[in-house]
Amino acid sequence: MLKYSSAVSQSVLLNLRKQPLPAWGYAGSRVEYSSGSMKYVPVHEPAIESDLRRLEKFLDDKPHILVLTGAGISTESGIPDYRSEGVGLYARSNHKPIQHGDFVKSEAVRKRYWARNYVGWPRFSAIEPNVTHYTLARLEREQRISGIVTQNVDKLHTKAGSKSVVELHGSGYTVMCIAKGCDYTIPRHEFQRILDQLNPHMEDKSTMMRPDGDVELPQEYVDNFKIPECPQCGGALKPEIVFFGDNVPMPRIERVVRMIIESDGVLVLGSSLTVFSGYRIVLQAKELGLPVAIVNIGATRGDPKADLKISARCGELMQNLFKK
């Protein structure tokens, strides 16, 4: 923590408070970010000491904070998001995320999705958590937060050691049958081995990773790609991800509502809250009279509802949190 002498003038004190935070990472070691891990993080101002203290004050007297995380925390691990200015998928290409209805109705869409996901999976599944994921796991162990609801499908919270995690939009690590009444599932790594057997000559000709782990591929590779049917019923298989246009399962919504009711505040990290399933958590918290803090680069849909808004890179704040 910065310490100030009473002899320091007000102008110097103000400048000190505006100093960027030191880049100290998990377990006290200095964090070195490679250009690869930061290439999907949008342009931003450095976090400052006063922002850190305001966030600590928000958390300090609330031992049951519910944390909502979005794609803005995983960009620091090298996973792109959709909406970040200049670096998100929408800024880099004219491709839109896959729609649930299209996936269900069209075999060609399913083939395109699985071919891209197959090639991207080794890289996507090898991505490691960053300082924000590790800090949240530490805060959970210290009983400073009660749980995490994440909009991400990358399992990085679980990899970092967090226990109480609800994956609002599912996970890319499980594959399921979409046929009504069929309960078949298979781990994504096992499904990858099946795809290996069916597509022994598939090469990595990808040009761009996408937020859910699939990549851009030449059409000829997509046309020749083979995908299996469900071994139980012959139905189509999809990742256990809530695609755009689909609904979050009701039991998951009910669990999140219980988590909000049992919390004493909500902290949003790295989400623009554009998708309503995330924004709804902020609305429900405010309906219950709970305080809300948001840390995100740039504006979010929830800013007018926030009791505390900090525009900063999450990792830069989180790596210094409660390190006095």
C-alpha positions as CSV (number, residue, x, y, z in Angstrom):
1,M,0.0,0.0,0.0
2,L,1.2,3.5,-0.8
3,K,2.0,5.6,2.3
4,Y,1.9,9.4,2.4
5,S,3.7,11.8,4.7
6,S,1.7,14.7,6.2
7,A,4.3,17.1,4.7
8,V,3.4,16.1,1.1
9,S,1.5,18.8,-0.7
10,Q,-2.0,18.2,-2.0
11,S,-0.8,18.4,-5.6
12,V,1.8,15.7,-5.0
13,L,-0.6,13.6,-3.1
14,L,-3.1,13.7,-6.0
15,N,-0.4,12.7,-8.5
16,L,0.7,9.8,-6.3
17,R,-2.9,8.5,-6.2
18,K,-2.9,8.5,-10.0
19,Q,0.2,6.3,-10.3
20,P,-0.4,3.0,-12.0
21,L,-0.4,0.0,-9.8
22,P,2.7,-2.2,-9.7
23,A,2.5,-5.4,-11.8
24,W,2.7,-7.9,-9.0
25,G,1.0,-11.2,-9.7
26,Y,-0.2,-14.2,-8.0
27,A,1.9,-15.4,-5.0
28,G,3.8,-12.1,-5.1
29,S,5.8,-12.7,-8.3
30,R,6.1,-10.1,-11.0
31,V,3.7,-10.8,-13.9
32,E,5.2,-10.6,-17.4
33,Y,2.5,-10.5,-20.1
34,S,3.5,-11.7,-23.6
35,S,2.1,-9.9,-26.6
36,G,0.3,-13.1,-27.4
37,S,-1.6,-13.2,-24.1
38,M,-2.6,-9.5,-24.4
39,K,-3.4,-9.2,-28.1
40,Y,-7.1,-9.4,-27.4
41,V,-7.2,-6.9,-24.6
42,P,-8.5,-3.5,-25.9
43,V,-6.7,-0.2,-25.4
44,H,-7.1,1.0,-21.8
45,E,-5.8,3.3,-19.1
46,P,-3.7,1.8,-16.4
47,A,-5.4,1.0,-13.1
48,I,-4.6,3.4,-10.3
49,E,-4.2,3.1,-6.5
50,S,-7.4,4.8,-5.6
51,D,-9.4,2.3,-7.8
52,L,-7.8,-0.6,-5.9
53,R,-8.7,0.9,-2.5
54,R,-12.3,1.5,-3.6
55,L,-12.7,-2.1,-4.7
56,E,-11.1,-3.4,-1.5
57,K,-13.5,-1.2,0.5
58,F,-16.4,-2.6,-1.4
59,L,-15.4,-6.1,-0.7
60,D,-14.0,-5.7,2.8
61,D,-17.3,-5.8,4.8
62,K,-19.2,-8.2,2.6
63,P,-18.1,-11.8,3.0
64,H,-20.8,-13.2,0.7
65,I,-20.0,-11.4,-2.5
66,L,-21.2,-13.1,-5.7
67,V,-18.8,-12.6,-8.6
68,L,-20.1,-12.5,-12.2
69,T,-17.3,-12.9,-14.8
70,G,-17.3,-12.3,-18.6
71,A,-15.0,-12.7,-21.6
72,G,-13.0,-9.7,-20.5
73,I,-11.2,-11.7,-17.9
74,S,-10.2,-14.5,-20.3
75,T,-8.9,-12.2,-23.0
76,E,-5.8,-11.9,-20.8
77,S,-5.2,-15.6,-21.2
78,G,-5.3,-15.2,-25.0
79,I,-9.0,-16.1,-25.7
80,P,-10.7,-13.4,-27.9
81,D,-14.1,-12.0,-27.0
82,Y,-16.8,-10.7,-29.4
83,R,-17.3,-7.1,-28.6
84,S,-14.0,-5.4,-27.5
85,E,-13.2,-2.4,-29.5
86,G,-10.5,-3.0,-32.1
87,V,-9.6,-6.6,-31.0
88,G,-12.9,-8.5,-30.5
89,L,-14.3,-10.9,-33.2
90,Y,-16.7,-8.3,-34.5
91,A,-13.9,-5.8,-35.0
92,R,-11.6,-8.3,-36.7
93,S,-14.1,-10.1,-39.1
94,N,-17.6,-10.0,-40.4
95,H,-18.4,-13.4,-38.9
96,K,-21.2,-13.8,-36.4
97,P,-21.4,-16.3,-33.6
98,I,-23.3,-19.5,-34.4
99,Q,-27.1,-19.5,-33.7
100,H,-28.7,-22.3,-31.9
101,G,-31.6,-22.7,-34.4
102,D,-29.1,-22.9,-37.3
103,F,-27.1,-25.6,-35.6
104,V,-30.2,-27.7,-34.8
105,K,-31.7,-27.4,-38.3
106,S,-28.7,-27.6,-40.6
107,E,-26.3,-30.5,-41.0
108,A,-24.0,-28.2,-43.0
109,V,-23.8,-25.7,-40.1
110,R,-23.0,-28.6,-37.7
111,K,-20.3,-29.8,-39.9
112,R,-18.8,-26.3,-40.2
113,Y,-18.9,-25.8,-36.5
114,W,-17.3,-29.2,-35.6
115,A,-14.6,-28.9,-38.2
116,R,-13.5,-25.6,-36.9
117,N,-13.9,-26.7,-33.2
118,Y,-11.9,-29.8,-33.9
119,V,-8.9,-27.9,-35.2
120,G,-9.1,-25.2,-32.5
121,W,-9.6,-27.6,-29.6
122,P,-6.0,-28.5,-28.8
123,R,-5.1,-24.8,-28.5
124,F,-8.3,-23.7,-26.7
125,S,-8.1,-26.5,-24.2
126,A,-4.4,-25.9,-23.4
127,I,-5.0,-22.2,-22.5
128,E,-4.2,-21.5,-18.8
129,P,-5.9,-19.3,-16.2
130,N,-4.5,-15.9,-15.6
131,V,-4.0,-13.8,-12.4
132,T,-7.8,-12.9,-12.2
133,H,-8.8,-16.6,-12.1
134,Y,-6.1,-17.4,-9.5
135,T,-7.0,-14.4,-7.4
136,L,-10.7,-15.3,-7.4
137,A,-9.8,-18.9,-6.3
138,R,-7.7,-17.3,-3.4
139,L,-10.6,-15.0,-2.4
140,E,-12.9,-18.0,-2.3
141,R,-10.4,-19.9,0.0
142,E,-10.2,-16.8,2.2
143,Q,-14.0,-16.7,2.3
144,R,-14.1,-13.2,0.8
145,I,-16.5,-14.3,-2.0
146,S,-19.3,-16.8,-1.9
147,G,-19.2,-18.1,-5.5
148,I,-18.7,-17.3,-9.1
149,V,-21.2,-17.2,-12.0
150,T,-19.3,-17.1,-15.3
151,Q,-20.5,-16.3,-18.8
152,N,-17.4,-18.1,-20.1
153,V,-17.2,-21.6,-21.5
154,D,-13.5,-22.1,-21.0
155,K,-13.3,-23.8,-17.6
156,L,-10.5,-21.5,-16.5
157,H,-12.1,-20.8,-13.1
158,T,-12.1,-24.6,-12.4
159,K,-8.5,-24.9,-13.7
160,A,-7.5,-22.2,-11.3
161,G,-9.0,-24.0,-8.3
162,S,-12.3,-22.3,-7.7
163,K,-14.9,-24.7,-6.3
164,S,-18.3,-22.8,-6.3
165,V,-18.7,-22.0,-10.0
166,V,-21.8,-21.9,-12.1
167,E,-21.2,-21.9,-15.9
168,L,-24.1,-19.8,-17.0
169,H,-23.7,-20.6,-20.7
170,G,-22.4,-24.1,-20.2
171,S,-18.9,-25.5,-21.1
172,G,-17.0,-26.5,-24.1
173,Y,-15.6,-29.4,-22.2
174,T,-18.7,-31.6,-22.5
175,V,-20.5,-32.8,-25.7
176,M,-24.3,-33.7,-25.5
177,C,-27.0,-35.1,-27.8
178,I,-29.7,-32.6,-28.8
179,A,-32.4,-35.2,-29.5
180,K,-35.4,-34.9,-27.2
181,G,-35.3,-37.4,-24.4
182,C,-31.7,-38.5,-25.0
183,D,-29.3,-38.0,-22.1
184,Y,-26.1,-39.0,-23.8
185,T,-22.9,-36.9,-23.0
186,I,-19.2,-37.5,-23.6
187,P,-16.2,-35.5,-22.3
188,R,-14.9,-33.2,-25.1
189,H,-11.4,-34.8,-24.9
190,E,-12.8,-38.2,-25.6
191,F,-14.9,-36.8,-28.4
192,Q,-11.7,-35.3,-29.9
193,R,-10.2,-38.8,-30.1
194,I,-13.3,-40.0,-32.0
195,L,-12.9,-37.1,-34.4
196,D,-9.2,-37.9,-34.8
197,Q,-10.2,-41.4,-36.0
198,L,-12.8,-40.2,-38.4
199,N,-10.6,-37.4,-39.9
200,P,-7.0,-38.7,-39.9
201,H,-5.9,-36.4,-42.7
202,M,-7.2,-33.1,-41.2
203,E,-4.5,-30.5,-41.0
204,D,-4.5,-27.3,-39.0
205,K,-5.1,-24.7,-41.7
206,S,-6.8,-22.2,-39.3
207,T,-6.4,-18.5,-39.6
208,M,-8.2,-17.1,-36.6
209,M,-9.4,-18.4,-33.2
210,R,-12.9,-17.5,-32.1
211,P,-14.3,-16.9,-28.6
212,D,-15.8,-20.4,-28.2
213,G,-12.6,-22.2,-29.3
214,D,-13.4,-22.8,-33.0
215,V,-11.3,-21.3,-35.8
216,E,-11.6,-20.1,-39.4
217,L,-11.0,-22.8,-42.0
218,P,-10.9,-23.1,-45.8
219,Q,-14.3,-24.5,-47.1
220,E,-12.6,-27.5,-48.6
221,Y,-11.6,-28.8,-45.2
222,V,-15.2,-28.3,-43.9
223,D,-16.7,-30.1,-46.8
224,N,-14.6,-33.2,-46.2
225,F,-15.0,-33.3,-42.4
226,K,-16.8,-36.2,-40.8
227,I,-18.9,-36.0,-37.5
228,P,-20.4,-39.0,-35.7
229,E,-24.0,-39.4,-34.7
230,C,-25.1,-40.0,-31.1
231,P,-24.3,-43.7,-30.3
232,Q,-27.5,-44.0,-28.2
233,C,-30.1,-42.6,-30.5
234,G,-28.5,-41.5,-33.8
235,G,-29.2,-37.8,-33.0
236,A,-26.9,-34.8,-33.5
237,L,-24.2,-33.9,-31.1
238,K,-23.3,-30.4,-29.9
239,P,-21.1,-28.9,-27.2
240,E,-22.9,-28.2,-23.9
241,I,-22.8,-24.5,-24.6
242,V,-25.8,-22.2,-24.7
243,F,-25.5,-20.8,-28.2
244,F,-26.9,-17.5,-29.2
245,G,-30.7,-17.8,-29.5
246,D,-30.9,-20.6,-27.0
247,N,-32.1,-20.4,-23.4
248,V,-30.2,-20.9,-20.2
249,P,-31.6,-24.1,-18.6
250,M,-34.2,-23.2,-15.9
251,P,-32.5,-25.3,-13.1
252,R,-29.3,-23.2,-13.7
253,I,-31.2,-20.0,-13.5
254,E,-32.9,-21.0,-10.3
255,R,-29.5,-21.9,-8.8
256,V,-28.1,-18.5,-9.7
257,V,-31.2,-16.7,-8.2
258,R,-30.5,-18.6,-4.9
259,M,-26.9,-17.5,-5.0
260,I,-28.0,-13.8,-5.5
261,I,-30.5,-14.0,-2.6
262,E,-27.8,-15.5,-0.3
263,S,-25.2,-12.9,-1.3
264,D,-24.6,-9.5,0.2
265,G,-23.5,-7.9,-3.1
266,V,-22.4,-8.6,-6.7
267,L,-19.0,-7.9,-8.3
268,V,-19.0,-7.9,-12.1
269,L,-15.6,-8.6,-13.7
270,G,-14.9,-8.2,-17.5
271,S,-18.4,-8.2,-18.9
272,S,-20.1,-5.6,-21.0
273,L,-23.4,-7.1,-19.7
274,T,-24.8,-6.9,-23.3
275,V,-26.2,-10.4,-23.1
276,F,-29.4,-10.3,-20.9
277,S,-28.6,-13.5,-19.0
278,G,-25.7,-11.6,-17.3
279,Y,-27.4,-8.3,-17.1
280,R,-30.4,-9.9,-15.4
281,I,-28.1,-10.8,-12.4
282,V,-27.4,-7.1,-11.9
283,L,-31.1,-6.2,-12.1
284,Q,-32.0,-8.9,-9.6
285,A,-29.3,-7.7,-7.2
286,K,-30.6,-4.2,-7.4
287,E,-34.2,-5.4,-6.9
288,L,-33.0,-7.0,-3.6
289,G,-31.3,-3.8,-2.6
290,L,-27.8,-5.3,-3.0
291,P,-24.8,-3.2,-3.9
292,V,-23.1,-3.8,-7.3
293,A,-19.5,-3.1,-8.4
294,I,-18.3,-3.4,-12.0
295,V,-14.7,-3.6,-13.2
296,N,-14.5,-3.6,-17.0
297,I,-12.5,-1.8,-19.7
298,G,-15.1,0.7,-21.1
299,A,-18.8,1.2,-20.6
300,T,-21.2,-1.6,-19.7
301,R,-25.0,-2.0,-19.9
302,G,-25.1,-2.1,-16.1
303,D,-23.2,1.1,-15.4
304,P,-26.3,3.1,-14.5
305,K,-27.1,0.5,-11.8
306,A,-23.6,0.2,-10.3
307,D,-22.7,1.5,-6.9
308,L,-19.0,1.4,-8.0
309,K,-17.7,1.4,-11.6
310,I,-14.0,1.1,-12.3
311,S,-12.8,1.2,-15.9
312,A,-9.6,-0.9,-15.9
313,R,-8.1,-4.2,-16.9
314,C,-9.3,-6.8,-14.4
315,G,-5.9,-8.5,-14.0
316,E,-4.2,-5.3,-13.1
317,L,-6.5,-4.7,-10.2
318,M,-7.0,-8.3,-9.1
319,Q,-3.3,-9.1,-8.8
320,N,-2.9,-6.3,-6.2
321,L,-6.1,-7.0,-4.3
322,F,-5.6,-7.4,-0.5
323,K,-1.9,-7.5,-0.8
324,K,-1.2,-5.0,2.1
